[in-house]
Amino acid sequence: MQRYLDGDRDAAVRLEQAAVYAARARDAIARDGVAGRAAAMRDAGRALALDPGHRDAAALVRDLLLAPSVPPPAPVAAAMARADRETLRRRAWAAVAAYAAIPLFMPVLLLQGVRDPWIMTALPVLAVVLAALPLAALPDWLPRSRTWLAAIGNVVLMVLFSRILGPFVLLPSMAVLAAMMTTTHPTLRAWWLVAALLSIGPTGAWLLEEVGVLDPTVVGDGHHLRLLSTAVELPATLATIGLVVYVTLALWVGVLFGRRVAIVHHRDRRALAVQAWHLARLLPEAEAAAPAAPASDATERA
């Protein structure tokens, strides 16, 4: 009988202590900040350890996990920075392969009649320089200027290509693809400035023609607009084949890149949704009130 009564007293003490920890947790989260959230999580966990059915403590743990801290704690920010650097390292090899393809493309330009020594020299040299910039991401060199140097290099690359078929054939898709790759940089903030800078490629080449710095490749006679090449006299058949191949490749690069981003985004959203569902089970009524999956999820699964 005494042991039974002692057990009751122990249970009462545990419930009382759990209530104390839960109250401390509420007070801690009211202080705001990372330290307050850490103290609240610690005390709420102790309350649940003493009383697994403590509803206030369970609700507090759920709310803390579902409502992220702003700004994130220093260890979380450091882990995200490491993940961003790893993402850049993976992308670096894809960018190197893309720029390395330009020198390999030079024989095709020769077959299509490009004989301008300046273009045939500057294109592969610039491609090598642009390929070296992504490699700087591997040891994390030039962390702040790397993206902007690549954007400027792409503008110069587009101006060179404008000598082949003018500023409005190849260059717009080149600018769009470069913007897609650059603006998904995980730490880029001034994304709008990148878009403005890359737009200088096609528009800048046209403007340089208008002011007489470059030979014109766009000529209008009142009723017709003619596109000329200052670097090559293009055979019609080879030029058509080259344009078809370029458009097809540009389309597939954009599609595959966008698809990859969508898959990663959906995977991360699904992981967060599953975690939120499990956390919501801390409270019995949460299951009945759990929201349905967004319509976009159903569409993506279809």
C-alpha atoms as one frame of an Amber mdcrd trajectory, in Angstrom:
protein
   0.000   0.000   0.000   2.831   2.366   0.895   4.587   1.701  -2.409   1.286
   2.389  -4.212   0.887   5.704  -2.406   4.514   6.555  -3.096   3.900   5.859
  -6.782   0.934   8.209  -6.769   3.013  10.892  -5.108   5.810  10.381  -7.666
   3.308  10.709 -10.510   1.905  13.877  -9.001   5.400  15.301  -8.621   6.194
  14.482 -12.244   3.016  16.156 -13.473   3.728  19.206 -11.330   7.306  19.419
 -12.567   6.119  19.001 -16.184   3.777  21.945 -15.710   6.692  24.009 -14.374
   8.849  23.166 -17.391   5.990  23.938 -19.779   5.456  27.330 -18.170   9.183
  28.049 -18.383   9.112  27.120 -22.049   6.274  29.565 -22.719   8.152  32.312
 -20.903  11.341  31.543 -22.865   9.685  31.732 -26.282   8.105  35.047 -25.319
  11.604  36.506 -25.017  12.099  35.945 -28.754  15.431  35.339 -30.387  17.400
  32.167 -31.019  18.388  31.744 -27.349  14.758  31.964 -26.243  13.638  29.376
 -28.796  16.454  27.007 -27.767  15.510  27.321 -24.073  11.831  26.841 -24.918
  12.528  23.668 -26.898  14.714  22.288 -24.117  12.121  22.928 -21.374   9.223
  21.691 -23.531  11.154  18.461 -24.192  11.691  17.994 -20.456   7.995  18.558
 -19.843   7.092  15.862 -22.386   9.643  13.489 -20.870   7.892  13.840 -17.482
   4.376  13.909 -18.904   4.064  12.580 -22.501   0.421  13.701 -22.563   1.129
  17.335 -21.715  -0.786  19.169 -24.432   0.763  22.617 -23.979   4.293  21.223
 -24.209   3.398  19.148 -27.293   1.792  22.157 -28.955   4.835  24.266 -28.192
   7.229  21.708 -29.702   5.049  21.481 -32.798   4.869  25.272 -33.192   8.619
  25.698 -32.716   9.409  23.125 -35.378   6.816  24.306 -37.888   7.599  28.031
 -37.507  11.270  28.507 -38.464  13.467  30.965 -36.630  14.256  34.271 -38.367
  17.192  34.681 -38.607  18.227  31.019 -38.395  20.562  29.909 -35.612  24.271
  30.199 -36.366  24.808  26.402 -36.736  21.882  26.221 -39.189  23.233  29.158
 -41.211  26.656  27.492 -41.330  25.137  24.198 -42.491  23.166  26.005 -45.219
  26.319  27.796 -46.359  28.116  24.452 -46.653  25.186  23.028 -48.634  25.230
  26.054 -50.958  28.946  25.612 -51.606  28.381  21.945 -52.391  25.604  22.891
 -54.832  27.942  25.326 -56.575  30.631  22.654 -56.842  28.200  20.268 -58.526
  27.072  22.952 -60.957  30.649  23.942 -61.723  31.302  20.812 -63.760  28.159
  21.335 -65.848  29.214  24.924 -66.601  32.743  23.785 -67.497  31.311  21.253
 -69.947  29.090  23.908 -71.548  31.945  26.361 -72.109  34.343  23.612 -73.179
  31.926  22.772 -75.991  32.609  26.157 -77.632  36.179  25.308 -78.779  34.872
  21.953 -79.968  32.283  23.867 -82.009  34.911  25.849 -83.891  35.296  23.264
 -86.737  31.560  23.650 -87.377  32.028  27.406 -87.748  34.849  26.761 -90.203
  32.610  24.466 -92.237  29.960  27.160 -92.333  32.448  29.641 -93.716  33.575
  31.674 -90.703  37.011  33.020 -91.557  37.285  36.087 -89.349  40.590  35.555
 -87.434  39.463  37.754 -84.554  36.339  35.658 -83.908  38.108  32.332 -84.424
  40.749  33.352 -81.857  38.666  35.259 -79.322  35.846  32.696 -79.000  37.958
  29.731 -77.777  40.130  31.979 -75.561  37.076  33.509 -73.906  35.508  30.063
 -73.528  38.578  28.850 -71.635  38.413  31.877 -69.319  34.696  31.338 -68.669
  35.299  27.626 -68.011  37.944  28.549 -65.427  35.500  30.681 -63.421  33.226
  27.758 -62.390  36.344  25.787 -61.426  37.074  28.562 -58.922  33.995  27.345
 -57.037  35.738  24.072 -56.159  38.252  25.636 -53.723  35.777  28.512 -53.111
  37.926  31.180 -54.764  36.454  34.558 -55.732  33.203  33.901 -53.814  31.772
  37.410 -54.332  33.022  38.370 -57.791  32.785  34.984 -59.543  29.150  35.373
 -60.608  29.617  38.910 -61.905  32.778  38.046 -63.824  30.902  35.182 -65.481
  28.016  37.497 -66.405  30.401  40.055 -67.945  32.206  37.268 -69.818  28.898
  36.037 -71.219  28.096  39.538 -72.455  31.416  39.669 -74.333  30.727  36.181
 -75.700  27.353  37.293 -77.026  28.854  40.359 -78.695  31.315  38.069 -80.513
  28.520  35.747 -81.644  26.545  38.767 -82.875  29.115  39.130 -85.684  27.968
  35.794 -87.124  24.192  36.162 -87.327  23.450  39.539 -85.784  22.168  40.421
 -82.303  18.640  39.002 -82.619  19.093  35.366 -83.748  21.404  33.499 -81.391
  21.873  36.054 -78.652  18.403  36.223 -77.010  18.362  32.497 -76.231  21.987
  32.679 -75.052  21.039  35.506 -72.680  18.014  33.594 -71.364  20.026  30.414
 -70.709  22.819  32.361 -69.011  20.269  34.196 -66.851  18.612  30.901 -65.877
  21.928  29.429 -64.779  23.124  32.549 -62.982  19.981  33.607 -61.123  19.656
  30.194 -59.471  22.933  30.882 -57.640  21.918  30.067 -54.028  23.435  33.201
 -52.473  22.699  35.697 -55.251  20.740  38.689 -53.999  20.745  41.270 -56.821
  19.206  38.881 -59.349  17.583  41.772 -61.228  21.015  43.306 -61.818  22.184
  40.049 -63.425  19.212  40.139 -65.804  19.952  43.768 -66.673  23.629  42.986
 -67.244  22.965  39.986 -69.497  20.452  41.953 -71.554  23.385  44.131 -72.611
  24.535  41.195 -74.766  21.929  41.449 -77.540  20.907  45.079 -76.987  24.485
  46.270 -76.547  25.603  44.599 -79.768  22.729  46.267 -81.630  23.532  49.651
 -80.040  27.214  49.362 -81.000  26.071  48.802 -84.576  23.766  51.805 -84.446
  26.528  54.167 -83.282  28.970  52.799 -85.855  31.384  50.946 -83.558  30.519
  47.596 -85.191  29.582  46.838 -88.787  25.791  46.583 -89.163  24.121  43.183
 -89.297  20.526  44.465 -89.194  19.441  46.524 -92.205  15.969  47.881 -92.916
  14.759  49.306 -96.212  11.345  50.521 -95.126   9.398  47.333 -95.775  11.901
  44.575 -95.053  14.367  43.741 -92.334  17.504  41.974 -93.486  19.948  40.146
 -91.203  23.523  40.110 -92.430  26.736  38.499 -91.276  29.953  40.454 -91.064
  32.058  37.361 -90.404  30.877  34.763 -92.887  28.990  34.162 -96.094  26.723
  31.402 -94.908  25.782  28.528 -97.217  22.010  28.302 -96.951  21.845  24.551
 -96.283  24.561  24.468 -93.623  23.237  27.627 -91.974  19.733  26.173 -91.764
  21.007  22.910 -90.295  23.136  24.810 -87.772  20.195  26.954 -86.668  17.933
  23.919 -86.268  20.552  22.144 -84.164  21.130  25.267 -82.057  17.432  25.879
 -81.392  16.921  22.215 -80.479  19.877  22.159 -78.091  18.877  25.466 -76.486
  15.353  24.178 -75.947  16.520  20.940 -74.335  19.036  22.698 -72.108  16.266
  24.945 -70.809  13.822  22.057 -70.381  16.296  19.809 -68.568  17.466  22.620
 -66.309  13.906  23.635 -65.429  12.925  20.007 -64.872  15.844  19.492 -62.530
  14.878  22.560 -60.496  11.245  21.376 -60.342  12.246  17.882 -59.155  14.489
  19.238 -56.396  11.834  21.755 -55.331   9.103  19.107 -55.210  11.329  16.669
 -53.297  12.116  19.284 -50.657   8.463  20.329 -50.347   7.431  16.712 -49.944
  10.027  16.131 -47.201   8.813  19.221 -45.340   5.173  18.174 -45.735   5.904
  14.709 -44.297   7.791  16.246 -41.364   4.933  18.670 -40.719   2.425  15.806
 -40.808   4.382  13.826 -38.225   4.755  16.861 -35.999   1.052  17.600 -36.244
   0.332  14.137 -34.808   1.647  15.405 -31.464  -1.901  16.654 -30.849  -4.854
  14.299 -31.424  -7.158  16.866 -33.017  -4.478  17.830 -35.554  -5.232  14.734
 -37.649  -8.811  15.803 -38.197  -7.766  19.370 -38.973  -4.800  18.478 -41.187
  -5.017  20.375 -44.498  -5.348  18.520 -47.771  -2.412  18.334 -50.149  -2.115
  21.398 -52.434  -3.565  21.059 -55.901  -0.123  21.649 -57.390   1.139  18.471
 -55.733  -1.591  16.413 -57.365  -0.774  18.004 -60.691   2.922  17.221 -60.310
   2.219  13.604 -59.390  -0.016  13.286 -62.454
